[in-house]
């Protein structure tokens, strides 16, 4: 998915004909959705964009791609730790619910360029995303005062979709992707659209918006969440 950062830069090229790109990125994602653990009531989390700096404890994100002619292998890794107050949609009487969610999502996929011209590229892609989610839910006040439980789940989803970019001018370009699938989760989807600027052959930047959703339910563990917000990437070739 390196089209997010620098689709037309000159990457490292080996004698074999392969090219390689890598870049970290920032995603100011809010989170909303429902979470539950076995034996405990379902809670609803709503951490808006304005709460990011207050609720986001840690985040690490990076993407990379290896390309040979029209073929590509790409990856996207995200890890976030988010703490937020929640409520109980079923009406349980408590004063406060605290939720801490640690989420890792690693996507590995392959692609093929069905369109590859001087102004842009369109790839058909497919891959698998590994999820690992750990949640801690603590109830304060009411009939569950003092109850705190930690639970986790790991699963894999298959995804398919498209990604690409289009240059309006030699410097300004549109880029994005759209993926959807499932497997361990009932549904797993991921969309992004951004506007980029190419500074030179080695550096470019993109500002855009990304939304990602997953609905996983198994044996009382629920992670039904949507993360969305502005995304910013800067790629430097070396």
DOTI-280345 format. One record per residue: residue number from 0; x negated, y, z negated of N, C-alpha, C in turn; residue in one letter. Coordinates in steps of 0.2 Angstrom, whole numbers, plus 5000, padded with zeros to 4 digits. Example, Ala and Ser with C-alpha at 12.3 -4.5 7.8 and 13.67 -1.06 7.14 Angstrom:
<sites>
{site 0; {4934; 4972; 4961}; {4938; 4978; 4961}; {4934; 4984; 4961}; A} {site 1; {4936; 4989; 4965}; {4932; 4995; 4964}; {4936; 5000; 4961}; S} 
</sites>
This chain:
<sites>
{site 0; {4996; 4994; 5000}; {5000; 5000; 5000}; {4996; 5006; 5000}; X} {site 1; {4990; 5006; 5003}; {4986; 5012; 5003}; {4988; 5017; 5007}; X} {site 2; {4993; 5016; 5011}; {4996; 5022; 5015}; {4998; 5027; 5010}; X} {site 3; {5000; 5026; 5004}; {5001; 5031; 4999}; {4996; 5036; 4998}; X} {site 4; {4990; 5034; 4999}; {4984; 5039; 4998}; {4981; 5042; 5004}; X} {site 5; {4979; 5038; 5008}; {4975; 5040; 5014}; {4975; 5035; 5020}; X} {site 6; {4981; 5036; 5024}; {4982; 5031; 5029}; {4977; 5031; 5035}; X} {site 7; {4975; 5037; 5036}; {4971; 5038; 5042}; {4963; 5040; 5041}; X} {site 8; {4961; 5039; 5035}; {4954; 5040; 5033}; {4950; 5035; 5036}; X} {site 9; {4943; 5036; 5036}; {4938; 5031; 5038}; {4936; 5027; 5032}; X} {site 10; {4939; 5021; 5031}; {4937; 5017; 5025}; {4930; 5014; 5026}; X} {site 11; {4928; 5010; 5021}; {4922; 5006; 5022}; {4923; 5001; 5027}; X} {site 12; {4919; 5000; 5032}; {4919; 4995; 5037}; {4913; 4990; 5037}; X} {site 13; {4915; 4984; 5037}; {4909; 4979; 5037}; {4908; 4976; 5044}; X} {site 14; {4903; 4973; 5045}; {4901; 4970; 5052}; {4906; 4965; 5054}; X} {site 15; {4910; 4962; 5049}; {4915; 4957; 5051}; {4921; 4960; 5054}; X} {site 16; {4922; 4967; 5054}; {4928; 4970; 5056}; {4933; 4972; 5051}; X} {site 17; {4932; 4970; 5045}; {4936; 4971; 5039}; {4935; 4978; 5037}; X} {site 18; {4940; 4982; 5035}; {4940; 4988; 5031}; {4943; 4988; 5024}; X} {site 19; {4940; 4992; 5020}; {4943; 4992; 5013}; {4944; 4999; 5010}; X} {site 20; {4949; 4999; 5006}; {4951; 5005; 5003}; {4953; 5004; 4996}; X} {site 21; {4952; 5009; 4991}; {4954; 5008; 4984}; {4956; 5015; 4981}; X} {site 22; {4961; 5016; 4977}; {4962; 5022; 4974}; {4967; 5021; 4968}; X} {site 23; {4965; 5024; 4962}; {4970; 5025; 4957}; {4975; 5030; 4958}; X} {site 24; {4981; 5030; 4955}; {4986; 5035; 4956}; {4990; 5036; 4949}; X} {site 25; {4993; 5042; 4949}; {4997; 5044; 4943}; {5005; 5044; 4945}; X} {site 26; {5009; 5040; 4941}; {5016; 5040; 4942}; {5020; 5042; 4935}; X} {site 27; {5023; 5048; 4936}; {5026; 5050; 4930}; {5033; 5047; 4929}; X} {site 28; {5034; 5041; 4928}; {5040; 5037; 4928}; {5044; 5038; 4922}; X} {site 29; {5050; 5039; 4923}; {5055; 5039; 4917}; {5057; 5031; 4917}; X} {site 30; {5061; 5029; 4912}; {5063; 5022; 4911}; {5070; 5023; 4908}; X} {site 31; {5075; 5019; 4911}; {5082; 5018; 4909}; {5084; 5011; 4910}; X} {site 32; {5088; 5008; 4905}; {5090; 5002; 4906}; {5092; 4998; 4900}; X} {site 33; {5093; 4992; 4900}; {5095; 4988; 4894}; {5090; 4983; 4893}; X} {site 34; {5089; 4981; 4886}; {5084; 4977; 4884}; {5087; 4973; 4878}; X} {site 35; {5085; 4966; 4877}; {5087; 4962; 4872}; {5083; 4956; 4871}; X} {site 36; {5083; 4954; 4865}; {5079; 4948; 4863}; {5084; 4943; 4860}; X} {site 37; {5081; 4936; 4860}; {5086; 4931; 4858}; {5088; 4932; 4851}; X} {site 38; {5095; 4932; 4850}; {5098; 4933; 4843}; {5099; 4940; 4841}; X} {site 39; {5097; 4945; 4845}; {5098; 4952; 4843}; {5102; 4955; 4848}; X} {site 40; {5106; 4961; 4846}; {5110; 4964; 4850}; {5106; 4968; 4856}; X} {site 41; {5110; 4968; 4861}; {5107; 4972; 4867}; {5106; 4980; 4865}; X} {site 42; {5101; 4983; 4867}; {5100; 4990; 4866}; {5099; 4993; 4873}; X} {site 43; {5101; 5000; 4873}; {5100; 5004; 4879}; {5094; 5009; 4878}; X} {site 44; {5090; 5009; 4883}; {5084; 5014; 4883}; {5085; 5019; 4888}; X} {site 45; {5084; 5025; 4886}; {5084; 5031; 4891}; {5079; 5036; 4890}; X} {site 46; {5073; 5035; 4893}; {5067; 5039; 4892}; {5067; 5043; 4898}; X} {site 47; {5069; 5050; 4898}; {5069; 5054; 4904}; {5062; 5057; 4906}; X} {site 48; {5062; 5060; 4912}; {5055; 5063; 4914}; {5053; 5068; 4909}; X} {site 49; {5057; 5072; 4906}; {5055; 5077; 4901}; {5052; 5074; 4895}; X} {site 50; {5053; 5067; 4894}; {5050; 5064; 4888}; {5044; 5060; 4889}; X} {site 51; {5041; 5060; 4895}; {5035; 5056; 4897}; {5030; 5057; 4892}; X} {site 52; {5027; 5063; 4891}; {5022; 5064; 4887}; {5023; 5062; 4880}; X} {site 53; {5029; 5063; 4878}; {5031; 5061; 4871}; {5031; 5053; 4870}; X} {site 54; {5034; 5050; 4875}; {5035; 5043; 4874}; {5030; 5038; 4877}; X} {site 55; {5026; 5040; 4882}; {5021; 5036; 4886}; {5015; 5036; 4882}; X} {site 56; {5013; 5030; 4879}; {5007; 5029; 4875}; {5001; 5027; 4879}; X} {site 57; {5002; 5024; 4885}; {4996; 5022; 4889}; {4999; 5020; 4896}; X} {site 58; {4995; 5021; 4901}; {4997; 5019; 4908}; {4990; 5018; 4912}; X} {site 59; {4990; 5013; 4916}; {4985; 5012; 4921}; {4988; 5010; 4927}; X} {site 60; {4986; 5013; 4933}; {4989; 5011; 4939}; {4984; 5012; 4945}; X} {site 61; {4983; 5007; 4950}; {4979; 5007; 4955}; {4981; 5003; 4961}; X} {site 62; {4979; 5005; 4967}; {4981; 5001; 4973}; {4975; 5000; 4977}; X} {site 63; {4975; 4995; 4982}; {4970; 4993; 4986}; {4972; 4989; 4992}; X} {site 64; {4968; 4990; 4997}; {4970; 4986; 5003}; {4963; 4984; 5007}; X} {site 65; {4964; 4978; 5010}; {4959; 4976; 5015}; {4962; 4975; 5021}; X} {site 66; {4959; 4977; 5027}; {4963; 4977; 5033}; {4958; 4974; 5039}; X} {site 67; {4961; 4970; 5043}; {4957; 4968; 5049}; {4962; 4968; 5055}; X} {site 68; {4961; 4973; 5060}; {4965; 4974; 5065}; {4972; 4976; 5063}; X} {site 69; {4977; 4972; 5065}; {4984; 4973; 5063}; {4986; 4970; 5056}; X} {site 70; {4981; 4966; 5054}; {4983; 4962; 5048}; {4980; 4965; 5041}; X} {site 71; {4984; 4964; 5036}; {4981; 4968; 5030}; {4983; 4963; 5024}; X} {site 72; {4979; 4964; 5018}; {4980; 4961; 5012}; {4980; 4967; 5007}; X} {site 73; {4985; 4968; 5003}; {4986; 4974; 4998}; {4988; 4972; 4991}; X} {site 74; {4986; 4976; 4987}; {4988; 4975; 4980}; {4990; 4981; 4976}; X} {site 75; {4994; 4980; 4971}; {4997; 4986; 4967}; {4997; 4984; 4960}; X} {site 76; {4993; 4987; 4955}; {4993; 4985; 4948}; {4996; 4991; 4944}; X} {site 77; {5000; 4989; 4939}; {5003; 4994; 4935}; {5003; 4991; 4928}; X} {site 78; {5001; 4995; 4923}; {5002; 4994; 4916}; {5004; 5000; 4912}; X} {site 79; {5010; 4999; 4908}; {5012; 5005; 4904}; {5014; 5002; 4897}; X} {site 80; {5013; 5007; 4893}; {5016; 5006; 4886}; {5020; 5012; 4884}; X} {site 81; {5027; 5010; 4883}; {5032; 5016; 4882}; {5035; 5014; 4875}; X} {site 82; {5036; 5020; 4871}; {5039; 5019; 4865}; {5045; 5024; 4865}; X} {site 83; {5051; 5022; 4863}; {5057; 5027; 4864}; {5062; 5024; 4859}; X} {site 84; {5066; 5029; 4857}; {5072; 5028; 4853}; {5078; 5025; 4858}; X} {site 85; {5082; 5021; 4855}; {5087; 5018; 4859}; {5094; 5018; 4855}; X} {site 86; {5099; 5015; 4859}; {5106; 5015; 4856}; {5108; 5008; 4857}; X} {site 87; {5114; 5006; 4854}; {5117; 4999; 4855}; {5123; 5000; 4858}; X} {site 88; {5124; 4998; 4865}; {5130; 4999; 4868}; {5136; 4995; 4866}; X} {site 89; {5135; 4990; 4862}; {5140; 4986; 4859}; {5143; 4989; 4853}; X} {site 90; {5140; 4995; 4851}; {5143; 4998; 4845}; {5141; 4996; 4838}; X} {site 91; {5135; 4993; 4838}; {5133; 4991; 4831}; {5131; 4997; 4827}; X} {site 92; {5133; 4997; 4821}; {5132; 5002; 4816}; {5125; 5002; 4814}; X} {site 93; {5121; 5006; 4817}; {5114; 5007; 4814}; {5112; 5015; 4815}; X} {site 94; {5107; 5017; 4811}; {5105; 5024; 4811}; {5101; 5025; 4817}; X} {site 95; {5096; 5021; 4818}; {5091; 5022; 4823}; {5089; 5015; 4826}; X} {site 96; {5087; 5015; 4832}; {5084; 5009; 4835}; {5077; 5011; 4839}; X} {site 97; {5072; 5008; 4837}; {5065; 5010; 4840}; {5063; 5004; 4845}; X} {site 98; {5061; 5006; 4851}; {5059; 5001; 4856}; {5052; 5002; 4858}; X} {site 99; {5048; 4998; 4858}; {5041; 4998; 4862}; {5041; 4993; 4867}; X} {site 100; {5039; 4995; 4873}; {5039; 4991; 4879}; {5032; 4991; 4882}; X} {site 101; {5029; 4985; 4883}; {5023; 4985; 4886}; {5024; 4981; 4893}; X} {site 102; {5023; 4984; 4898}; {5024; 4981; 4905}; {5018; 4981; 4909}; X} {site 103; {5017; 4975; 4912}; {5012; 4974; 4917}; {5015; 4971; 4923}; X} {site 104; {5014; 4974; 4929}; {5017; 4972; 4936}; {5011; 4972; 4941}; X} {site 105; {5009; 4966; 4943}; {5004; 4965; 4948}; {5007; 4963; 4955}; X} {site 106; {5006; 4966; 4960}; {5009; 4964; 4967}; {5003; 4963; 4971}; X} {site 107; {5004; 4957; 4975}; {4999; 4955; 4980}; {5003; 4953; 4986}; X} {site 108; {5001; 4956; 4992}; {5005; 4954; 4998}; {5000; 4955; 5004}; X} {site 109; {5004; 4953; 5009}; {5000; 4953; 5016}; {5005; 4957; 5021}; X} {site 110; {5002; 4960; 5026}; {5006; 4964; 5031}; {5003; 4963; 5038}; X} {site 111; {5008; 4965; 5042}; {5006; 4965; 5050}; {5009; 4971; 5053}; X} {site 112; {5005; 4975; 5057}; {5007; 4981; 5060}; {5011; 4979; 5066}; X} {site 113; {5018; 4981; 5066}; {5022; 4980; 5072}; {5022; 4986; 5076}; X} {site 114; {5020; 4991; 5073}; {5019; 4998; 5077}; {5012; 5000; 5075}; X} {site 115; {5008; 5002; 5079}; {5001; 5005; 5078}; {4999; 5009; 5083}; X} {site 116; {5000; 5016; 5082}; {4998; 5021; 5087}; {4994; 5027; 5085}; X} {site 117; {4993; 5032; 5089}; {4989; 5037; 5087}; {4992; 5042; 5081}; X} {site 118; {4998; 5041; 5080}; {5002; 5046; 5076}; {5004; 5042; 5069}; X} {site 119; {5003; 5035; 5069}; {5006; 5032; 5063}; {5006; 5024; 5064}; X} {site 120; {5008; 5021; 5059}; {5008; 5014; 5058}; {5014; 5012; 5054}; X} {site 121; {5017; 5006; 5057}; {5023; 5003; 5053}; {5021; 4995; 5052}; X} {site 122; {5021; 4993; 5045}; {5019; 4987; 5044}; {5025; 4983; 5041}; X} {site 123; {5026; 4977; 5043}; {5030; 4972; 5040}; {5026; 4968; 5035}; X} {site 124; {5029; 4968; 5028}; {5025; 4965; 5023}; {5029; 4960; 5019}; X} {site 125; {5025; 4956; 5015}; {5028; 4951; 5011}; {5023; 4949; 5005}; X} {site 126; {5026; 4948; 5000}; {5021; 4946; 4994}; {5025; 4944; 4988}; X} {site 127; {5021; 4944; 4982}; {5024; 4941; 4976}; {5021; 4946; 4971}; X} {site 128; {5026; 4948; 4966}; {5024; 4952; 4960}; {5025; 4948; 4954}; X} {site 129; {5019; 4948; 4950}; {5019; 4945; 4943}; {5021; 4950; 4938}; X} {site 130; {5026; 4949; 4934}; {5028; 4953; 4929}; {5026; 4950; 4922}; X} {site 131; {5024; 4954; 4917}; {5023; 4952; 4910}; {5026; 4957; 4906}; X} {site 132; {5031; 4956; 4902}; {5034; 4961; 4898}; {5034; 4959; 4891}; X} {site 133; {5032; 4963; 4886}; {5033; 4962; 4879}; {5037; 4968; 4876}; X} {site 134; {5042; 4966; 4872}; {5046; 4971; 4869}; {5046; 4970; 4862}; X} {site 135; {5046; 4976; 4858}; {5047; 4976; 4851}; {5053; 4980; 4849}; X} {site 136; {5058; 4977; 4846}; {5064; 4981; 4844}; {5065; 4981; 4837}; X} {site 137; {5066; 4987; 4834}; {5066; 4988; 4827}; {5073; 4992; 4825}; X} {site 138; {5077; 4989; 4821}; {5083; 4992; 4819}; {5082; 4996; 4812}; X} {site 139; {5085; 5002; 4811}; {5084; 5006; 4805}; {5091; 5008; 4803}; X} {site 140; {5093; 5006; 4797}; {5099; 5008; 4794}; {5105; 5003; 4797}; X} {site 141; {5111; 5004; 4794}; {5116; 4999; 4795}; {5115; 4992; 4793}; X} {site 142; {5119; 4988; 4796}; {5119; 4981; 4794}; {5112; 4977; 4796}; X} {site 143; {5108; 4980; 4801}; {5102; 4976; 4803}; {5096; 4980; 4801}; X} {site 144; {5097; 4984; 4795}; {5091; 4989; 4793}; {5085; 4984; 4791}; X} {site 145; {5080; 4986; 4794}; {5073; 4983; 4793}; {5072; 4977; 4797}; X} {site 146; {5077; 4975; 4802}; {5075; 4969; 4806}; {5071; 4972; 4812}; X} {site 147; {5065; 4968; 4813}; {5061; 4970; 4819}; {5058; 4964; 4822}; X} {site 148; {5059; 4963; 4828}; {5057; 4957; 4832}; {5053; 4959; 4838}; X} {site 149; {5048; 4954; 4840}; {5044; 4955; 4846}; {5045; 4949; 4850}; X} {site 150; {5046; 4950; 4857}; {5048; 4945; 4861}; {5044; 4946; 4868}; X} {site 151; {5043; 4941; 4872}; {5040; 4943; 4879}; {5042; 4938; 4884}; X} {site 152; {5041; 4940; 4890}; {5043; 4935; 4896}; {5038; 4937; 4902}; X} {site 153; {5036; 4931; 4905}; {5032; 4932; 4911}; {5036; 4928; 4917}; X} {site 154; {5036; 4932; 4923}; {5039; 4928; 4929}; {5036; 4931; 4935}; X} {site 155; {5038; 4928; 4941}; {5036; 4930; 4947}; {5042; 4931; 4952}; X} {site 156; {5041; 4936; 4956}; {5046; 4938; 4961}; {5043; 4938; 4968}; X} {site 157; {5047; 4936; 4973}; {5045; 4936; 4980}; {5048; 4943; 4983}; X} {site 158; {5044; 4946; 4987}; {5046; 4953; 4989}; {5045; 4953; 4997}; X} {site 159; {5049; 4957; 5000}; {5048; 4958; 5008}; {5050; 4965; 5009}; X} {site 160; {5047; 4968; 5015}; {5049; 4975; 5016}; {5045; 4978; 5022}; X} {site 161; {5044; 4984; 5021}; {5040; 4988; 5026}; {5036; 4993; 5022}; X} {site 162; {5031; 4996; 5026}; {5027; 5001; 5023}; {5024; 5005; 5029}; X} {site 163; {5023; 5011; 5029}; {5020; 5014; 5035}; {5019; 5022; 5033}; X} {site 164; {5016; 5025; 5039}; {5015; 5032; 5038}; {5015; 5035; 5045}; X} {site 165; {5017; 5042; 5045}; {5017; 5045; 5052}; {5014; 5052; 5051}; X} {site 166; {5010; 5054; 5056}; {5007; 5061; 5056}; {5011; 5066; 5060}; X} {site 167; {5013; 5071; 5056}; {5016; 5077; 5060}; {5011; 5081; 5063}; X} {site 168; {5005; 5082; 5060}; {4999; 5086; 5062}; {4993; 5082; 5061}; X} {site 169; {4987; 5083; 5063}; {4981; 5080; 5061}; {4980; 5080; 5054}; X} {site 170; {4983; 5084; 5050}; {4982; 5085; 5043}; {4988; 5083; 5038}; X} {site 171; {4994; 5084; 5041}; {5000; 5082; 5037}; {5003; 5076; 5039}; X} {site 172; {5005; 5072; 5034}; {5008; 5066; 5036}; {5014; 5064; 5031}; X} {site 173; {5018; 5059; 5033}; {5023; 5056; 5029}; {5022; 5049; 5028}; X} {site 174; {5022; 5047; 5022}; {5021; 5040; 5020}; {5026; 5037; 5015}; X} {site 175; {5026; 5030; 5015}; {5031; 5027; 5010}; {5031; 5020; 5012}; X} {site 176; {5036; 5016; 5007}; {5037; 5009; 5008}; {5044; 5008; 5005}; X} {site 177; {5046; 5002; 5007}; {5052; 4999; 5004}; {5052; 4992; 5003}; X} {site 178; {5053; 4989; 4997}; {5052; 4982; 4996}; {5058; 4979; 4992}; X} {site 179; {5060; 4973; 4993}; {5066; 4971; 4989}; {5065; 4963; 4989}; X} {site 180; {5067; 4960; 4983}; {5067; 4953; 4983}; {5069; 4950; 4976}; X} {site 181; {5067; 4945; 4974}; {5069; 4942; 4968}; {5066; 4935; 4967}; X} {site 182; {5068; 4931; 4962}; {5065; 4925; 4960}; {5066; 4923; 4953}; X} {site 183; {5061; 4925; 4949}; {5062; 4925; 4942}; {5067; 4930; 4939}; X} {site 184; {5067; 4936; 4943}; {5072; 4941; 4941}; {5078; 4940; 4946}; X} {site 185; {5084; 4943; 4944}; {5090; 4943; 4949}; {5088; 4947; 4955}; X} {site 186; {5085; 4953; 4954}; {5083; 4957; 4959}; {5077; 4961; 4957}; X} {site 187; {5073; 4963; 4962}; {5067; 4967; 4961}; {5066; 4971; 4967}; X} {site 188; {5066; 4978; 4966}; {5065; 4982; 4972}; {5061; 4988; 4970}; X} {site 189; {5058; 4991; 4976}; {5053; 4996; 4975}; {5053; 5000; 4981}; X} {site 190; {5054; 5007; 4980}; {5054; 5012; 4986}; {5050; 5018; 4984}; X} {site 191; {5046; 5021; 4989}; {5042; 5027; 4988}; {5042; 5031; 4995}; X} {site 192; {5043; 5037; 4994}; {5042; 5042; 5000}; {5038; 5048; 4997}; X} {site 193; {5033; 5050; 5002}; {5028; 5055; 5000}; {5026; 5059; 5006}; X} {site 194; {5024; 5065; 5004}; {5021; 5069; 5009}; {5013; 5070; 5008}; X} {site 195; {5009; 5069; 5013}; {5002; 5069; 5011}; {4998; 5075; 5015}; X} {site 196; {4992; 5076; 5013}; {4988; 5081; 5016}; {4981; 5078; 5017}; X} {site 197; {4978; 5077; 5023}; {4971; 5075; 5024}; {4966; 5080; 5024}; X} {site 198; {4962; 5080; 5019}; {4957; 5085; 5018}; {4951; 5084; 5023}; X} {site 199; {4949; 5078; 5024}; {4944; 5076; 5029}; {4944; 5069; 5030}; X} {site 200; {4939; 5066; 5033}; {4939; 5059; 5034}; {4938; 5054; 5028}; X} {site 201; {4937; 5057; 5023}; {4936; 5053; 5017}; {4940; 5055; 5011}; X} {site 202; {4944; 5060; 5011}; {4948; 5062; 5006}; {4955; 5064; 5008}; X} {site 203; {4960; 5062; 5004}; {4967; 5065; 5006}; {4971; 5064; 4999}; X} {site 204; {4977; 5068; 4999}; {4981; 5068; 4993}; {4988; 5067; 4995}; X} {site 205; {4992; 5064; 4991}; {5000; 5063; 4992}; {5004; 5065; 4986}; X} {site 206; {5009; 5068; 4987}; {5014; 5069; 4982}; {5021; 5067; 4984}; X} {site 207; {5024; 5063; 4980}; {5030; 5060; 4982}; {5034; 5058; 4976}; X} {site 208; {5039; 5053; 4977}; {5044; 5050; 4972}; {5044; 5043; 4973}; X} {site 209; {5044; 5039; 4968}; {5044; 5032; 4968}; {5050; 5030; 4963}; X} {site 210; {5053; 5025; 4965}; {5058; 5021; 4960}; {5057; 5014; 4961}; X} {site 211; {5057; 5011; 4955}; {5056; 5003; 4955}; {5061; 5001; 4950}; X} {site 212; {5065; 4995; 4952}; {5070; 4992; 4947}; {5069; 4985; 4947}; X} {site 213; {5071; 4982; 4941}; {5070; 4974; 4940}; {5076; 4972; 4935}; X} {site 214; {5079; 4967; 4936}; {5084; 4964; 4932}; {5082; 4957; 4930}; X} {site 215; {5079; 4956; 4924}; {5077; 4949; 4922}; {5081; 4947; 4916}; X} {site 216; {5084; 4941; 4916}; {5088; 4939; 4911}; {5087; 4931; 4910}; X} {site 217; {5084; 4929; 4904}; {5083; 4922; 4903}; {5083; 4921; 4895}; X} {site 218; {5088; 4916; 4893}; {5088; 4913; 4887}; {5088; 4919; 4881}; X} {site 219; {5092; 4924; 4883}; {5093; 4929; 4878}; {5088; 4935; 4879}; X} {site 220; {5083; 4934; 4883}; {5078; 4940; 4884}; {5081; 4944; 4890}; X} {site 221; {5082; 4950; 4889}; {5084; 4955; 4895}; {5080; 4960; 4896}; X} {site 222; {5078; 4961; 4902}; {5074; 4967; 4904}; {5077; 4969; 4911}; X} {site 223; {5082; 4974; 4910}; {5086; 4977; 4916}; {5084; 4984; 4916}; X} {site 224; {5079; 4986; 4920}; {5077; 4993; 4919}; {5075; 4996; 4926}; X} {site 225; {5076; 5003; 4926}; {5074; 5006; 4932}; {5069; 5012; 4930}; X} {site 226; {5063; 5012; 4933}; {5058; 5017; 4932}; {5057; 5021; 4939}; X} {site 227; {5058; 5028; 4938}; {5057; 5032; 4943}; {5054; 5039; 4941}; X} {site 228; {5051; 5042; 4946}; {5048; 5049; 4945}; {5043; 5051; 4950}; X} {site 229; {5040; 5057; 4949}; {5035; 5059; 4954}; {5029; 5055; 4954}; X} {site 230; {5026; 5054; 4960}; {5019; 5051; 4960}; {5014; 5055; 4964}; X} {site 231; {5008; 5055; 4962}; {5003; 5059; 4964}; {4997; 5054; 4965}; X} {site 232; {4994; 5054; 4971}; {4988; 5050; 4973}; {4982; 5054; 4976}; X} {site 233; {4976; 5053; 4974}; {4970; 5056; 4977}; {4965; 5050; 4979}; X} {site 234; {4963; 5050; 4985}; {4959; 5044; 4987}; {4952; 5047; 4990}; X} {site 235; {4947; 5044; 4987}; {4940; 5047; 4989}; {4936; 5040; 4992}; X} {site 236; {4934; 5041; 4998}; {4930; 5035; 5001}; {4923; 5035; 4999}; X} {site 237; {4920; 5030; 4998}; {4913; 5029; 4996}; {4910; 5023; 4999}; X} 
</sites>
